[in-house]
Amino acid sequence: MDPGLFFMGHRKKERMSFEAFHLHPVVEAGVRAAGFTAPTPIQIQAIPPVMQQRDVMGLAQTGTGKTAAFALPILHRLLKRQSRRPGALIIAPTRELAEQIEQATRVLGRKTSLKTATVYGGVGINPQIQALRRGVDIVVACPGRLLDHIGRKTVDLSGIEVLVLDEADQMFDMGFLPDIRRILKHLPGRRQNLLFSATMPAQIRRLVKEILQDPVTVQVGNAAPAKTVRHALYPVSAHLKTPLLLKLLHHTDTGPVLVFTRTKHRAKRLGEKLLREGFRSASLQGNLSQGRRQAALDGFRNGTFQILVATDIAARGIDVHQVSHVINYDIPSTPEAYIHRIGRTGRMENSGEAFTLITGEDKKLVWAIDKLLGTPIERRTLAGFNYEVPPPQRPIANSRTFRRRRAG
């Protein structure tokens, strides 16, 4: 595993080092073992107040290193405990993100004796129960499966000292806030609360007021794609989306490409279509088993698949810093989701491009995205592509068949 995928620290370039945070020596040893010495901006801002046990609201784009911003202080704090009950609970919206957080925490805590465990659905519950019974210090969980464990009394949350809500805006989009409120009832009243989000819509601000006490707010960047990303809109009729996508892929020099669709069924069909057209592609969507989801992710990371077609929900937790292009086959449902998607390329100071295929029905969303960004996104057409192809005609049932169907 490359710790850089999760840690996002920089090599020796900057003056500040992790020694400035006065982390426990074994935590510092884990940082050195990961090969990093200089923190990212979100780490510089967030780690000091988190170590002071203040509640923190962190606003930062994905890929900025916020996992380490909360994981390092948690490791530092829990080393002083003697209990084998969980001391920290990290809640994430998807199993991919939960796995990513757990792996990053394990990498950073490799020199400690602290134990971590993941809790999410789609896999058997018994191995999770056994891990929890053996004793863990940090639980990384998705809301639904965590509530299952609470109902079965197989997890003890009475010793939680730190609660982290990661990607809070996505948890709201996925309808998890009622589950979050149910979970909160099982936690100690006195605890530290950390909330991280790439965007901060009004609903999340209300959640902040409910959960966080006198929080320190840290923010890196603003609600816009990274400056390393060039993005453009491609207006096209709905029936020509797939031909235009194929033309773009054939005529663009790309590395790994992440294609977003609105539904899991479309992700599956489009992935199969690209495969038939000769592209090394796979789809990532909710109907896949955990094993197949992991195989798709691993294949995308190691280069087996050049193209990964995914929905927003399935793609949460994808942290592949070398993605060269993001293509929105379907425009995202909100301007904030657009920022999330575009943030999958242009990471770690690499350049990236993002293309969005838009139809006449997308005018309101395009206007909202332009408004959020403060400037219109460039509109492009692809030279040599025939935009005048009429939609296919639907076959008309003959009158005898039609009468028989009505009679039946």
N, C-alpha and C positions, 0 to 999 in steps of 0.2 A: 504494500500500500504506500502511496506517496502522501506523506503528511501534508504536503503543500496543497492538496485538493481540499483539505478541511481547515487547515490552520491559517493559511493566507498571510503568514509572516513574510518579511522581506529578508533577503540576504544582507550581508554587511554593507549597507549603503548609508544609513542614517546615523545620527549621533546617539539617539536614545536607544537603550537596551532594556531587556526585560529585568535586568538587575535593579532598575530604578523602582520596580514595584515591590521589592523586598518579599518576594514569594518564598515559601518554605524551600529549603535547599533541595529536597528531593523533587519538588515540582520544577524548580529551575533546572535540575538535572534532566528531567523529561523534555523540557524545552530545548536544551542543548542537544539532546539525543535526536530530536526531530530536525536539527540542523538550522534553527532560526535564532536570530539574535535581536532583531529590531521589530517592534510592534507596528501594527497598522493604525490608522487614525481612530477607528472605532475602539480598538483596544486601548489606545492611549487615553481616550476620554472616559471609557466605561470602567476599566479595571480599578482605578483608585476608589471611586465611590462604592463599587460593589464590595471591595475589600474592607471598606469602612462600614459595611453592613447596612448601607442605605438602599432604599427601593430605587430602582432605575427604570426609566422608560427610554429604550434605545430605538432610534429611527435611522435605519441604514439599508441600503440596497443589498440584495443577496450577493454573496461573493466578496464581502468586505472584511471577513474575519470575525464576525460577531460570535461564532461558536466559542472560540478561544476567549473572547471577552468575558463570557460568563463561566466557562469551564475552568479556567485557571484559578480564579478566586474561590470557586466551589471546592476544587481539589485542596487548595491551601487551607480553607476553613475546616473541611471534614477530617483532615489529618489529626486534628486536636481532639476528635471524638473517640470514645471507647465503645459506643453502642454499635451493634450490627444491624440495627433497624435502619431503613433508608433515611438518610439525612437530607437528600436533595431530590426533588421531583422536577423533571424537565418534560413538558408537554409539547408535542409537535403534531401537526395536522395529518401527516402521512407516514406510512411505515418506512418509505425510502429515506425521508428526512430523519426519522427516529434512528435508523441504522447509521446514517451519516454522523449524527451527533454522538452516538455511543462510540463509534469507531474513533472519532476525533478525540473524545474524552479519554478513551483507553490509550491512545497514542501519547497524549500529553501526560497521562498519569502512569506511564509504564514503570517509572521508578518508585511508585508508591505501592502500598498494599491495598488500596481502595478497589472495591469491586463495583462493576456496573452491570446493568441488565436492561434489555429492551422488552417492552410489553406492547404488542399490537396484534390486530386481528389478521385473518387470512392464513394463519398457521396454527398448529396444535397448541392448546393452552397448558398441557401438562409439563412440558419442558420449562415453561415460564414459571409455573408453580414451584417446581423443584429448585430452580435458580433462586427464587425469592426465599424459599425455606432455608437454603444454605446460608443466606445472609448477604445482602448487598448494601452498598452505601449510596449509590446513585441509580435512580430508576428513570429511564427515558421511555415515555409512553405516548400512545395515541389514546384519545379520550374514550372511545367505545370499549376497547378491551380493558382499559384500566377500570372502568365501571363494572365490567364483568368480574374482575378480581376483587373489587370492593364488595360486590354482592356475594361472592363466594367466601369472603373473609380470608383470602389467600395473600393479601398484601396489607402491611401495617404502616399506615401513614401518620401515626401519632408522633413520630420523631422527626418529621420534616422540618428543617430549619430554613431551607431555601426553595422557593417555587419559581420556575422559569416557564413563561409562556412564549414560545418561539413561533415566528410567523403568525402573529395574532390576527392579522388581516385575512390571511388565508383560512384560518379556523372560523372566522366569521362567515366568509364566503361559502364554506362547506357546511354551515349550520351547526357548528360545534359549541356555540356559546351556552346553550342550555346545559349541555354535558359538563362544560367547565364549571358552571355555577353549582351543579350537583357535586362535583369533585371537591370544590372548595369547602363544602360543609363537613368533609371528612379530614380536613387539615387543621393543625393547631392554629389558633388565632394569632399567636405571636410568631411571626416568621418574616423572612426577607422575601420580597417579591420583585422579580425582574421580568419585564415585558419587552420583547423585541419585535419589530415589524418593519417591513420595507415601506409601507405607506400607513397613513394614520387617518382613515375616514372617521366620520362623526361617531359611528357605533363603537369603534375601538377607543376613542377618547372617553366615551361614557364608561367603558370597561376599566380604563385606567383610573378614573375617579372612584370606581367601586372597590378596586383591589389594592391599588398602590397608596401608600401613606407618605405624604410629603416627598414625592419622587424627585430625583435628579434626572433631568432630561438631557440626553446626549444625541446629537444628530450629525451624521456624516453625509455630505452631498444634499441634494434636494430631489424632488419628484421629477426626475428626468433621467433618460438613459445616460450611461457613462459617455464621456467625451470621446472614448475610443470606438464608439459604435456609430456607423453610418446607417441611416435607415430611410426607407422609401416605401411609398404606397403604389400598388399596381392595380388600377381600376380594370375590371373585367366582368363580363357577364357570368352568372353563376354556373352555367353549363360548360363554360370554357376554363374553369379554374384548374382542373386536372391537366388539360393540355398545356396551359400556361406554366404550371408548376414543372412539368416535364421539360418544357423548353428552357426555363430558367436553369434547371439543374444541368441540362446538357451544355448550356452556353456560359456557365459560371465556374470559375476556378475555385473549388471549395475544399475545405478540410471536412471535419465532422459537421453534419447539418442536423439541426433539431427542427422538426416540422410540427406545428401545433394545429390540432383540430378541436372543434367544440364538443364532439361526442365521441364516446369510446367505439361505437360501431363504425363511424367514419374513420377513426384512427386505424382500426383493423383493416377495413377495405382499402384504404390508401396505402398502408404498408404492404399489403399483398400486391396491389397494382404496381408499386415501385419495384417490388421484387421481380414481377413478371417482365418489367421493362429493363431488367439487367442491373439494377442498383442493389448494393448490399444494404438491405434495409430490414428493420424490425419495428414492431409497434409496441407501445407501452400503454396499457389501458386496464381499467378496473376488472375486466372479466378474466384476466390471466391469474394463474396461481402464483404464489409468492416465488416459487422456484423459477418459473418462466419469466416473471418480472425481473428477478435478479440476473437471470441469464441475458436478458435484453440489455440491461444496464451495463453489465460487465462487458458484453460484446461491443457496446458503443464506446466504452472507456478504452478498451484494448485495441480497437480498430477493426474488429471482425465485422462490425456494421458501420457503414459510412453515414447512414441516415437513420435517425430514430424518429418515428411518428408518435406523438403523445398528446394526451389531453392535459389541461392545466393541473388537474388533481393528481394524475399519475406522474407528471413531470416534477412535482414538488419534491425537492431533495436531490435532483440531478445536479451534481457539482462537477462538471467536466470543463476545466478551464480552457481547453484548446478548441472549443466549438467555434467554427469560423463564421457560420451563418445560422440565423434563426429565421424561419419562414412561417408566417402566420397564414396557413391555408384558410382558416376562418379567423375573422377579426375577433379579438377577445371581448368578453362581455362588459368589461368596465375599463376606463382609462388606466386605473391602477394596475389591473391585470396586464395591460400593455407594457407597463414599466417592468413588471415581473418577468414577462417573457423576454423582452429585449435584453434584460440583464443577464440572460444565459450566455451571451456572447460578449466579446470585448473585455474579458476578465484578465486579472493579473497583468494589466497594462498591455495586453495584446489587442490588436485591432480586430474588429468584427463588423459584419453587415447584417441588417435585418430587413426582410421584405414582408409586406403585408398585402395579400390579395383582397381587394374590396369590391363590393357590388353596390348597385343603387340602393339596396336596403340598408347599407351601412352608414348612410350620410350622418345620422345623429351621433353615432359613436365616433366617427372620424372628427366631427366638429368638437366633441367633448375631449378627445385626445389632443387635438390642436390647441384647445383652450388650456388644458393642463400644462402642456409644454410651453405655451406662450408664443408659439410660432408654428405656421403650417408645415407639415411634413411634405417633403418633395414628392410630387406625383410623377410616375414614369410610365412609359410604354416600351415594350420590347420590340426592337426592330426585327422585321421578318415574320412576326406572328400575325396570323389572320384573325382579327377581332370581329370579323363580319360573318363568321360561320353561324347559321341559324340554329336554334335549339332543335333537337330531334323531335319528330312528330310522334305523338303517342298513337298506337294502333287503335282503330275504331272497331268495336265489336260489331259483327253483322247483326242485322235486325232479328233474325231467327234466334240467335243465341241470346240476344238482349231480352226478347219476349219470354224465352224459356226461364231465364234467371228471375225475371219479375214474377212469373207464375209460380216458381218454386219458393 
